[in-house]
């Protein structure tokens, strides 16, 4: 039960999506298998929270513990150090870590497309990528996939903007205070800004970019591949529930409970979060190439990014 509401019977609704490769549980497997997830809470990880709250992990005989951290880097570091097994992150975080030797592999996509966009005041004179030249734009990092995409589009017109490194909340605050000309924001900050009357630009710039990956520690993957296959199957079942009705009261309630995001913003933008498990290899490879240009990695890892145990399941 969640606040007195009946938890969905996903099987009865016909919403469960089975992922090939997850072996059936045998009768003697009674003790739940533990998976520790390091998580920087965001609506982009809603499938994790839905799978947890609606008992989908339990259905697969999994005991999933979620350890909250401040950001993607903190989640990555907990997994690399062995204090956690799995983390969700922006793909560039995982790509850079793996390319630079971290003992990690990507086991699943989380969603596509990237929902980050440029947000500007309603009376802004910025209308094209060329108009960004010399402007001060807030964004979380030069390696954020949305920042990369907008930087590339601006560069193609000969324009270059000044990136002010600010996370979503502070970036929106700076925009409201007039301290920056625009802010590259993701959900739910985009919806919060739109509801306040700000204007969204260049939504198509990120439409082909994969957003978020699920990543696992190599040592845990080597000894717990079957466990992780059931884990991803539970996530896929959560995806089906969310995609069937992104603004269902129960889905919104779970999102608000875990992230603290305003309910009106969740309802306004939740349908933009297109959850999936299939890995977008061309999209991730393109991001790796841009990280090379930025000097963050030396070479594109190619298929070394992905867990061999999930070939034919989440990637080919």
QUICOR-V749079 format. One record per residue. N is the residue number from 1. RES is the residue in one small letter. NEAR is the number of other C-alpha atoms within 8 Angstrom. Layout:
N;RES;NEAR, N;RES;NEAR
//
This chain:
1;x;6, 2;x;8, 3;x;4, 4;x;5, 5;x;7, 6;x;6, 7;x;7, 8;x;5, 9;x;6, 10;x;10, 11;x;7, 12;x;6, 13;x;6, 14;x;6, 15;x;11, 16;x;11, 17;x;8, 18;x;7, 19;x;9, 20;x;6, 21;x;8, 22;x;9, 23;x;7, 24;x;4, 25;x;6, 26;x;5, 27;x;5, 28;x;4, 29;x;7, 30;x;6, 31;x;5, 32;x;9, 33;x;8, 34;x;8, 35;x;11, 36;x;11, 37;x;12, 38;x;17, 39;x;13, 40;x;12, 41;x;10, 42;x;8, 43;x;11, 44;x;9, 45;x;10, 46;x;10, 47;x;13, 48;x;9, 49;x;11, 50;x;11, 51;x;14, 52;x;11, 53;x;9, 54;x;8, 55;x;8, 56;x;13, 57;x;13, 58;x;10, 59;x;7, 60;x;10, 61;x;10, 62;x;13, 63;x;10, 64;x;10, 65;x;8, 66;x;8, 67;x;9, 68;x;8, 69;x;11, 70;x;8, 71;x;8, 72;x;13, 73;x;7, 74;x;10, 75;x;16, 76;x;13, 77;x;8, 78;x;11, 79;x;15, 80;x;12, 81;x;7, 82;x;8, 83;x;7, 84;x;14, 85;x;13, 86;x;13, 87;x;14, 88;x;15, 89;x;13, 90;x;12, 91;x;12, 92;x;12, 93;x;11, 94;x;15, 95;x;11, 96;x;12, 97;x;10, 98;x;13, 99;x;13, 100;x;7, 101;x;6, 102;x;8, 103;x;9, 104;x;12, 105;x;14, 106;x;13, 107;x;12, 108;x;13, 109;x;16, 110;x;13, 111;x;15, 112;x;14, 113;x;12, 114;x;13, 115;x;12, 116;x;12, 117;x;15, 118;x;12, 119;x;14, 120;x;14, 121;x;11, 122;x;7, 123;x;4, 124;x;8, 125;x;5, 126;x;8, 127;x;7, 128;x;6, 129;x;12, 130;x;9, 131;x;9, 132;x;12, 133;x;11, 134;x;8, 135;x;10, 136;x;11, 137;x;13, 138;x;15, 139;x;16, 140;x;12, 141;x;8, 142;x;9, 143;x;9, 144;x;10, 145;x;13, 146;x;12, 147;x;12, 148;x;11, 149;x;10, 150;x;11, 151;x;10, 152;x;8, 153;x;10, 154;x;14, 155;x;9, 156;x;7, 157;x;8, 158;x;8, 159;x;13, 160;x;11, 161;x;11, 162;x;8, 163;x;9, 164;x;9, 165;x;9, 166;x;10, 167;x;8, 168;x;11, 169;x;7, 170;x;8, 171;x;15, 172;x;12, 173;x;8, 174;x;11, 175;x;15, 176;x;7, 177;x;7, 178;x;7, 179;x;7, 180;x;12, 181;x;12, 182;x;12, 183;x;14, 184;x;15, 185;x;14, 186;x;10, 187;x;11, 188;x;11, 189;x;12, 190;x;14, 191;x;12, 192;x;10, 193;x;12, 194;x;10, 195;x;8, 196;x;6, 197;x;8, 198;x;11, 199;x;10, 200;x;11, 201;x;9, 202;x;8, 203;x;11, 204;x;6, 205;x;11, 206;x;15, 207;x;10, 208;x;10, 209;x;11, 210;x;13, 211;x;14, 212;x;13, 213;x;15, 214;x;13, 215;x;14, 216;x;14, 217;x;14, 218;x;9, 219;x;7, 220;x;10, 221;x;10, 222;x;7, 223;x;6, 224;x;8, 225;x;10, 226;x;8, 227;x;9, 228;x;9, 229;x;12, 230;x;11, 231;x;11, 232;x;11, 233;x;12, 234;x;12, 235;x;12, 236;x;15, 237;x;15, 238;x;14, 239;x;11, 240;x;11, 241;x;11, 242;x;10, 243;x;10, 244;x;7, 245;x;7, 246;x;11, 247;x;10, 248;x;7, 249;x;6, 250;x;8, 251;x;11, 252;x;13, 253;x;9, 254;x;12, 255;x;14, 256;x;12, 257;x;7, 258;x;9, 259;x;9, 260;x;7, 261;x;10, 262;x;8, 263;x;9, 264;x;6, 265;x;13, 266;x;16, 267;x;11, 268;x;8, 269;x;12, 270;x;9, 271;x;10, 272;x;6, 273;x;11, 274;x;9, 275;x;10, 276;x;10, 277;x;11, 278;x;9, 279;x;8, 280;x;9, 281;x;7, 282;x;6, 283;x;10, 284;x;11, 285;x;10, 286;x;8, 287;x;10, 288;x;15, 289;x;10, 290;x;9, 291;x;13, 292;x;12, 293;x;7, 294;x;8, 295;x;7, 296;x;8, 297;x;12, 298;x;7, 299;x;8, 300;x;10, 301;x;10, 302;x;6, 303;x;5, 304;x;7, 305;x;11, 306;x;11, 307;x;10, 308;x;5, 309;x;5, 310;x;12, 311;x;10, 312;x;8, 313;x;10, 314;x;12, 315;x;12, 316;x;5
//
